[in-house]
Structures are given as C-alpha cells and as structure tokens.
Amino acid sequence: MSKTPTQAHHLEQHIKRSRFVATVVALPTAADSDALLAELHDSSASHHCWAWKVADQYRSEDDGEPGGTAGRPILAAIEAQQFDHTLVLVQRWFGGIKLGTGGLARAYGGSAAKCLQQTPATELIKTTQLRITCAHEHIAVVHDSCSKYLASILEQVWQPQQVLLEVQLPVTNVAQLQQQLQDSSAGQICVQPLICDNTAEGRLNPHIS
C-alpha cells in the first residue's frame, strides 16, 4: 500500500567531507513541484538533486552531477519504500573529495532512503466518484449510507422530482454502498460512476493507519 508524508522531514549526513541534506515533503499534485523546490532551494549548496512521484507521473534531476548518479537513486528510494505524492530533495555541499559515480549514487540514494525511513507517513487510499440520483423521500437513506461507507458528498442539487448528488469514497467501499442503496430503496436509487479512477490527477485521500 502506498503512503505519503504527513509532515516534512530532514536528514543531514557527511560523506568524505561533503555535506548532504535530504528533505522529504508531501507533493499533492505534480503541478506543485516547482513551487516546493523553489521554497526548499538553498543557494549555498553545490548541487540540488531531486525526484518526485505522483501516481504514474515522476521526474528526477541530477543538477550537474554525472548522469544517473543522483536523481535516479533518489527516485529509486521513493519507489522502494512505496511512497507516492512525495518529493525528495538532496542538496550537497562539495567538500573537495570526489566520490566517483558509485559513491555519488550511494550518497544520494542512501540519504534519500534514510530520510524516507524516518519520515512520518500516512496510507494513501484510492478513491473514486459516483453520481447518485434519488427521490426526495430517500435523501436520508443516502446520507446515512454515505456516512457508513465513508463517502464524502461533493455536491447536492435539489430538483422538483429528485435529488442529484456527487460523492467521493474509497474504491473498496463502492460495491457495499451500491448494494446498501439498492436494498434500502427497492432499487429506486440510481448510482452511476462519475470518475472511475482519479489517481491520475493525484487526488488521493490520506488515511492515518
């Protein structure tokens, strides 16, 4: 099960006189990455190497280090520890001793991995959205069922003969909600998928386990 940070976390270590500072932060959407990187950027550092992952989207940056020795190891650490909606920045202050390509990969990837291991995190629950159509007399049933199956009501529109609702809930609860609504209304409540899977947009609901 994927997880995301509940708060930013930092880790500093010194490797052959170079200083490495790793920072892990939650990344709600891919579009937020540039602003977060700008906020975390320390202009005194020699290199600002990073990687982020949001669902099936990801990017990494070596920032002047030999290709594949910084950004990719950071991304590998994110994936290995099953983090998602997560950005990791590792900044290096060069200490005068070259580490070689293998040493750089271990330093960047290791700093990211250690920082991720210490980062407070929460489980990510995949959600979907449904459109519910019901008669006025069934609205209480809909509200009770939504509460029972952790469905958040995003919108509710009253029309002369019916009520239209858009709800968001964990994918694992969809079948139970549909069955509950059908049983409670003798099949009169209509439930239709609105968005089959919203994780591509990075909209995942965190749940603290």
C-alpha contacts under 8 A as a table, 3 or more apart, distances in Angstrom:
res1	aa1	res2	aa2	distance
1	M	82	Q	7.07
1	M	123	E	6.86
1	M	124	L	7.20
2	S	82	Q	5.06
2	S	83	F	5.50
2	S	84	D	6.01
2	S	123	E	6.05
2	S	124	L	5.60
3	K	82	Q	6.42
3	K	83	F	4.90
3	K	84	D	5.84
3	K	121	A	6.11
3	K	122	T	5.27
3	K	123	E	4.26
3	K	124	L	5.05
4	T	26	A	6.12
4	T	83	F	5.55
4	T	84	D	5.50
4	T	85	H	5.90
4	T	86	T	6.09
4	T	121	A	5.28
4	T	122	T	5.50
4	T	123	E	6.55
4	T	124	L	6.67
4	T	206	P	7.65
5	P	8	A	6.86
5	P	24	V	7.49
5	P	25	V	6.16
5	P	26	A	5.12
5	P	83	F	8.00
5	P	86	T	6.95
5	P	119	T	6.42
5	P	120	P	5.76
5	P	121	A	4.17
5	P	122	T	6.28
6	T	26	A	6.98
6	T	119	T	7.98
6	T	120	P	5.71
6	T	121	A	5.04
6	T	122	T	6.17
7	Q	25	V	6.56
7	Q	26	A	7.10
7	Q	119	T	7.49
7	Q	120	P	6.49
7	Q	121	A	7.61
8	A	23	T	7.00
8	A	24	V	5.54
8	A	25	V	4.58
8	A	26	A	7.11
8	A	119	T	7.34
9	H	23	T	5.67
9	H	24	V	5.26
9	H	25	V	6.79
9	H	115	C	6.91
9	H	118	Q	7.59
9	H	119	T	5.59
9	H	120	P	7.86
10	H	21	V	6.94
10	H	22	A	5.57
10	H	23	T	4.50
10	H	24	V	6.53
10	H	115	C	6.41
11	L	21	V	5.65
11	L	22	A	5.16
11	L	23	T	6.60
11	L	111	S	7.31
11	L	114	K	7.60
11	L	115	C	5.47
12	E	19	R	7.21
12	E	20	F	5.68
12	E	21	V	4.38
12	E	22	A	6.36
12	E	111	S	7.80
13	Q	19	R	6.06
13	Q	20	F	5.42
13	Q	21	V	6.61
13	Q	111	S	7.46
14	H	17	R	5.97
14	H	18	S	5.55
14	H	19	R	4.57
14	H	20	F	6.08
15	I	18	S	5.28
15	I	19	R	6.51
15	I	20	F	7.52
15	I	107	A	7.30
16	K	95	G	7.18
16	K	97	I	6.37
16	K	99	L	7.66
17	R	94	F	7.46
17	R	95	G	4.57
17	R	96	G	7.03
17	R	97	I	6.86
18	S	92	R	6.75
18	S	93	W	5.59
18	S	94	F	4.76
18	S	95	G	4.10
18	S	96	G	7.26
18	S	97	I	7.43
19	R	92	R	5.56
19	R	93	W	5.00
19	R	94	F	6.73
19	R	95	G	7.07
20	F	90	V	6.53
20	F	91	Q	5.69
20	F	92	R	4.59
20	F	93	W	6.55
20	F	107	A	7.85
20	F	108	Y	7.79
20	F	111	S	7.21
21	V	90	V	5.50
21	V	91	Q	5.28
21	V	92	R	6.56
21	V	111	S	7.51
22	A	88	V	6.93
22	A	89	L	5.63
22	A	90	V	4.18
22	A	91	Q	6.42
22	A	111	S	6.00
22	A	112	A	5.94
22	A	115	C	6.40
23	T	88	V	5.60
23	T	89	L	5.20
23	T	90	V	6.34
23	T	112	A	7.76
23	T	115	C	7.03
24	V	86	T	7.13
24	V	87	L	5.89
24	V	88	V	4.58
24	V	89	L	6.64
24	V	112	A	7.90
24	V	115	C	6.84
24	V	116	L	6.66
24	V	119	T	7.25
25	V	86	T	5.95
25	V	87	L	5.44
25	V	88	V	6.54
26	A	85	H	5.86
26	A	86	T	4.65
26	A	87	L	6.20
27	L	30	A	7.01
27	L	32	D	6.62
27	L	33	S	6.79
27	L	52	W	7.82
27	L	54	V	7.32
27	L	85	H	4.69
27	L	86	T	4.83
27	L	87	L	5.87
28	P	32	D	6.87
28	P	54	V	7.79
28	P	85	H	5.77
28	P	86	T	7.88
28	P	202	G	6.61
28	P	203	R	7.47
29	T	32	D	5.52
29	T	33	S	7.44
29	T	54	V	6.55
29	T	85	H	6.93
29	T	201	E	7.11
29	T	202	G	5.43
29	T	203	R	7.66
30	A	33	S	5.61
30	A	53	K	7.87
30	A	54	V	6.21
30	A	57	Q	7.45
30	A	202	G	7.64
31	A	34	D	7.07
32	D	35	A	5.69
32	D	36	L	6.34
33	S	36	L	5.20
33	S	37	L	6.10
33	S	52	W	7.80
33	S	87	L	7.49
34	D	37	L	5.21
34	D	38	A	6.14
35	A	38	A	5.13
35	A	39	E	6.18
36	L	39	E	5.05
36	L	40	L	6.26
37	L	40	L	5.17
37	L	41	H	5.91
37	L	89	L	7.64
38	A	41	H	5.19
40	L	89	L	7.99
41	H	48	H	7.31
42	D	45	A	5.84
42	D	91	Q	7.87
44	S	93	W	7.69
45	A	48	H	6.95
45	A	91	Q	6.13
45	A	92	R	5.65
45	A	93	W	4.91
45	A	94	F	7.88
46	S	91	Q	7.38
46	S	92	R	5.64
46	S	93	W	5.00
46	S	94	F	6.02
47	H	63	D	5.87
47	H	64	G	6.83
47	H	65	E	7.43
47	H	91	Q	5.58
47	H	92	R	5.18
47	H	93	W	6.97
48	H	62	D	7.54
48	H	63	D	5.87
48	H	89	L	6.89
48	H	90	V	6.16
48	H	91	Q	4.55
48	H	92	R	6.68
49	C	60	S	7.64
49	C	61	E	5.41
49	C	62	D	5.06
49	C	63	D	5.58
49	C	70	A	6.10
49	C	71	G	5.77
49	C	89	L	5.84
49	C	90	V	5.29
49	C	91	Q	6.06
50	W	60	S	5.56
50	W	61	E	5.34
50	W	62	D	7.11
50	W	70	A	7.47
50	W	71	G	5.32
50	W	74	I	6.64
50	W	75	L	7.88
50	W	87	L	7.37
50	W	88	V	5.56
50	W	89	L	4.27
50	W	90	V	5.95
51	A	58	Y	7.28
51	A	59	R	5.55
51	A	60	S	4.00
51	A	61	E	6.36
51	A	71	G	5.58
51	A	72	R	7.32
51	A	74	I	5.91
51	A	75	L	5.20
51	A	87	L	5.95
51	A	88	V	5.58
51	A	89	L	6.71
52	W	58	Y	5.47
52	W	59	R	5.64
52	W	60	S	6.55
52	W	75	L	6.64
52	W	78	I	7.81
52	W	85	H	7.43
52	W	86	T	5.61
52	W	87	L	4.17
52	W	88	V	6.21
53	K	56	D	7.27
53	K	57	Q	5.77
53	K	58	Y	4.32
53	K	59	R	6.88
53	K	75	L	7.61
53	K	78	I	7.62
53	K	83	F	7.88
53	K	84	D	5.60
53	K	85	H	5.62
53	K	86	T	5.65
53	K	87	L	6.66
54	V	57	Q	5.11
54	V	58	Y	6.21
54	V	84	D	5.60
54	V	85	H	4.39
54	V	86	T	6.77
54	V	202	G	5.97
55	A	58	Y	7.91
55	A	84	D	6.33
55	A	85	H	6.83
55	A	199	T	6.24
55	A	200	A	6.14
55	A	201	E	7.99
55	A	202	G	6.12
56	D	200	A	6.85
59	R	75	L	7.92
60	S	71	G	4.60
60	S	72	R	6.20
60	S	74	I	7.82
60	S	75	L	6.72
61	E	70	A	7.20
61	E	71	G	4.66
61	E	72	R	7.70
62	D	65	E	5.28
62	D	66	P	7.09
62	D	67	G	6.38
62	D	68	G	6.93
62	D	69	T	6.97
62	D	70	A	5.11
62	D	71	G	4.92
62	D	72	R	7.95
65	E	69	T	6.68
65	E	70	A	6.80
66	P	69	T	5.80
66	P	70	A	7.85
66	P	101	T	6.92
67	G	70	A	7.55
68	G	71	G	6.40
68	G	72	R	5.50
68	G	73	P	7.37
68	G	105	A	7.70
69	T	72	R	6.64
69	T	73	P	6.57
69	T	101	T	5.96
69	T	102	G	7.31
69	T	104	L	5.69
69	T	105	A	4.44
69	T	108	Y	7.55
70	A	73	P	5.54
70	A	74	I	6.29
70	A	104	L	6.73
70	A	105	A	5.65
70	A	108	Y	5.40
70	A	109	G	6.92
71	G	74	I	5.19
71	G	75	L	6.23
71	G	108	Y	7.87
72	R	75	L	5.01
72	R	76	A	6.05
73	P	76	A	4.91
73	P	77	A	6.25
73	P	105	A	5.94
73	P	106	R	7.68
73	P	108	Y	6.50
73	P	109	G	4.45
74	I	77	A	5.15
74	I	78	I	6.49
74	I	88	V	7.05
74	I	108	Y	6.27
74	I	109	G	4.77
74	I	112	A	5.65
74	I	113	A	7.54
75	L	78	I	5.07
75	L	79	E	6.30
76	A	79	E	5.16
76	A	80	A	5.91
76	A	109	G	7.41
77	A	80	A	5.07
77	A	81	Q	6.23
77	A	109	G	6.16
77	A	110	G	7.85
77	A	112	A	6.29
77	A	113	A	5.18
77	A	116	L	7.93
78	I	81	Q	5.54
78	I	82	Q	6.29
78	I	83	F	5.35
78	I	84	D	7.48
78	I	86	T	7.64
78	I	88	V	7.87
78	I	112	A	7.73
78	I	113	A	7.32
78	I	116	L	7.46
79	E	82	Q	4.96
79	E	83	F	6.05
79	E	84	D	7.77
80	A	83	F	7.84
81	Q	113	A	7.83
81	Q	116	L	7.56
81	Q	117	Q	7.82
83	F	86	T	6.31
85	H	202	G	7.15
88	V	112	A	6.75
89	L	112	A	7.85
90	V	108	Y	6.62
90	V	111	S	7.29
90	V	112	A	6.91
94	F	97	I	7.57
99	L	102	G	7.43
99	L	103	G	4.82
99	L	104	L	5.67
100	G	103	G	5.21
100	G	104	L	6.05
101	T	104	L	5.16
101	T	105	A	6.23
102	G	105	A	5.20
102	G	106	R	6.24
103	G	106	R	5.13
103	G	107	A	6.03
104	L	107	A	5.01
104	L	108	Y	6.05
105	A	108	Y	5.37
105	A	109	G	5.69
105	A	110	G	7.85
106	R	109	G	5.21
106	R	110	G	5.34
107	A	110	G	5.17
107	A	111	S	5.91
108	Y	111	S	5.25
108	Y	112	A	6.22
109	G	112	A	5.19
109	G	113	A	6.07
110	G	113	A	5.01
110	G	114	K	6.07
111	S	114	K	5.34
111	S	115	C	6.13
112	A	115	C	5.20
112	A	116	L	6.10
113	A	116	L	5.13
113	A	117	Q	6.14
114	K	117	Q	5.09
114	K	118	Q	6.51
115	C	118	Q	5.33
115	C	119	T	6.23
116	L	119	T	5.04
121	A	208	I	7.90
122	T	206	P	6.19
122	T	207	H	5.94
122	T	208	I	4.83
122	T	209	S	6.50
123	E	206	P	5.86
123	E	207	H	5.39
123	E	208	I	6.01
123	E	209	S	6.41
124	L	204	L	6.24
124	L	205	N	6.00
124	L	206	P	4.73
124	L	207	H	6.17
125	I	170	P	6.43
125	I	204	L	6.11
125	I	205	N	5.47
125	I	206	P	6.10
125	I	207	H	6.72
126	K	170	P	5.84
126	K	171	V	6.04
126	K	197	D	7.79
126	K	198	N	7.93
126	K	199	T	6.76
126	K	204	L	5.64
126	K	205	N	6.81
127	T	168	Q	6.63
127	T	169	L	5.33
127	T	170	P	4.22
127	T	171	V	4.99
127	T	197	D	6.78
127	T	198	N	6.73
127	T	199	T	7.49
127	T	203	R	7.91
127	T	204	L	6.29
127	T	205	N	6.86
128	T	168	Q	5.65
128	T	169	L	5.80
128	T	170	P	6.34
128	T	171	V	5.68
128	T	194	L	7.80
128	T	195	I	5.94
128	T	196	C	5.75
128	T	197	D	5.26
128	T	198	N	6.03
129	Q	166	E	6.91
129	Q	167	V	5.50
129	Q	168	Q	4.33
129	Q	169	L	6.48
129	Q	193	P	6.27
129	Q	194	L	5.17
129	Q	195	I	5.13
129	Q	196	C	6.85
129	Q	197	D	7.83
129	Q	198	N	7.99
130	L	166	E	5.72
130	L	167	V	5.36
130	L	168	Q	6.45
130	L	191	V	6.67
130	L	192	Q	5.59
130	L	193	P	4.48
130	L	194	L	4.69
130	L	195	I	6.92
131	R	164	L	7.10
131	R	165	L	5.66
131	R	166	E	4.59
131	R	167	V	6.49
131	R	191	V	5.81
131	R	192	Q	5.17
131	R	193	P	6.15
131	R	194	L	5.72
132	I	164	L	5.87
132	I	165	L	5.04
132	I	166	E	6.30
132	I	167	V	7.66
132	I	189	I	7.10
132	I	190	C	5.66
132	I	191	V	4.64
132	I	192	Q	6.50
133	T	162	Q	6.80
133	T	163	V	5.78
133	T	164	L	4.77
133	T	165	L	6.44
133	T	189	I	5.93
133	T	190	C	5.05
133	T	191	V	6.57
134	C	138	H	6.09
134	C	139	I	6.76
134	C	162	Q	5.53
134	C	163	V	5.40
134	C	164	L	6.79
134	C	188	Q	7.06
134	C	189	I	4.83
134	C	190	C	6.47
135	A	138	H	5.50
135	A	139	I	6.97
135	A	161	Q	6.46
135	A	162	Q	4.40
135	A	163	V	6.08
135	A	188	Q	8.00
135	A	189	I	7.43
136	H	139	I	5.60
136	H	161	Q	7.10
136	H	162	Q	5.55
136	H	163	V	6.18
137	E	140	A	7.32
138	H	141	V	5.26
138	H	142	V	6.39
138	H	185	S	7.16
138	H	189	I	7.79
139	I	142	V	5.02
139	I	143	H	6.22
139	I	163	V	7.45
140	A	143	H	5.11
140	A	144	D	6.13
141	V	144	D	5.20
141	V	145	S	6.07
141	V	181	L	7.38
141	V	184	S	7.09
142	V	145	S	5.17
142	V	146	C	6.02
142	V	181	L	6.79
143	H	146	C	5.13
143	H	147	S	6.21
144	D	147	S	5.20
144	D	148	K	6.26
145	S	148	K	5.03
145	S	149	Y	6.27
145	S	177	L	6.51
145	S	180	Q	6.82
145	S	181	L	7.03
146	C	149	Y	5.33
146	C	150	L	5.93
146	C	151	A	4.62
146	C	152	S	6.91
146	C	153	I	7.73
146	C	177	L	7.15
147	S	150	L	5.25
147	S	151	A	6.07
147	S	152	S	7.61
148	K	151	A	7.73
149	Y	169	L	7.41
149	Y	173	N	6.01
149	Y	176	Q	7.52
149	Y	177	L	6.27
150	L	169	L	5.87
150	L	170	P	7.24
150	L	173	N	7.85
151	A	167	V	5.92
151	A	168	Q	5.28
151	A	169	L	4.24
151	A	170	P	7.40
152	S	167	V	5.36
152	S	168	Q	5.17
152	S	169	L	6.30
153	I	156	Q	7.17
153	I	165	L	6.94
153	I	166	E	6.04
153	I	167	V	4.41
153	I	168	Q	6.60
154	L	165	L	7.45
154	L	166	E	5.43
154	L	167	V	5.27
154	L	168	Q	6.92
155	E	165	L	5.53
155	E	166	E	5.16
155	E	167	V	7.12
156	Q	163	V	7.01
156	Q	164	L	5.72
156	Q	165	L	4.43
156	Q	166	E	6.62
157	V	163	V	5.69
157	V	164	L	5.09
157	V	165	L	6.38
158	W	162	Q	6.44
158	W	163	V	4.58
158	W	164	L	6.50
159	Q	162	Q	5.22
159	Q	163	V	5.69
159	Q	164	L	7.61
166	E	194	L	7.79
169	L	173	N	6.87
169	L	174	V	7.18
170	P	173	N	5.48
170	P	174	V	6.97
171	V	174	V	5.51
172	T	175	A	7.33
173	N	176	Q	5.45
173	N	177	L	6.23
174	V	177	L	5.26
174	V	178	Q	6.19
175	A	178	Q	5.19
175	A	179	Q	6.16
176	Q	179	Q	5.16
176	Q	180	Q	6.06
177	L	180	Q	5.07
177	L	181	L	6.19
178	Q	181	L	5.29
178	Q	182	Q	6.16
178	Q	191	V	6.65
179	Q	182	Q	5.10
179	Q	183	D	6.04
180	Q	183	D	5.25
180	Q	184	S	6.03
181	L	184	S	5.15
181	L	185	S	6.20
181	L	187	G	7.51
181	L	189	I	6.29
182	Q	185	S	5.48
182	Q	186	A	5.75
182	Q	187	G	4.40
182	Q	188	Q	6.84
182	Q	189	I	6.20
182	Q	190	C	8.00
183	D	186	A	5.41
183	D	187	G	6.49
184	S	187	G	7.68
185	S	188	Q	5.25
185	S	189	I	6.10
186	A	189	I	7.96
187	G	190	C	7.52
193	P	196	C	6.13
195	I	198	N	6.35
197	D	200	A	7.29
198	N	201	E	5.74
198	N	202	G	6.95
198	N	203	R	5.98
198	N	204	L	7.57
199	T	202	G	4.77
199	T	203	R	5.42
199	T	204	L	6.13
200	A	203	R	7.55
